[in-house]
Amino acid sequence: MATYKFSTPYVLEGPSGKHRLFYFAKLRKGITIVKSGGVYSQIRYSVDSDLNNYDEVYRGGYVTRGVSEATKAALIAGGVGVTEANFVVE
């Protein structure tokens, strides 16, 4: 059975600074995916102390290694913007 590297979804935010040229640049901001009570949700601005209250946490902007086939299928079916493109075979 294969394992995967999972990269969380992201959004592009901008401008990335106050100078005129920064208005053309965007920053990638990762979205945290959490599971609570069997339901997956997105969190844009997570608080570290609150993350202990969830069953599963996938921090935005990080890569999670060792994700199983079953977890991959559950994340895609969870309806939180996760697709096949978020996974790479290890």
JOBEL-V41511 format. One record per backbone hydrogen bond with DSSP energy under -0.5 kcal/mol. NH is the residue of the N-H (numbers start at 1). CO is the residue of the C=O. If there is no record, write none. Layout:
# JOBEL-V41511
nh	co
NH	CO
NH	CO
This chain:
# JOBEL-V41511
nh	co
4	67
5	88
6	4
6	64
7	5
7	86
8	62
11	29
13	11
13	27
16	22
16	25
22	19
23	19
23	20
24	21
25	22
27	13
29	11
29	27
30	28
31	9
32	43
33	58
34	41
35	56
36	39
39	36
41	34
43	32
46	44
50	47
51	47
51	48
53	50
54	51
55	35
56	35
58	33
59	57
62	59
64	6
65	63
67	4
72	68
73	69
74	70
75	71
76	72
77	73
78	74
79	76
80	75
86	83
87	84
88	5
90	3
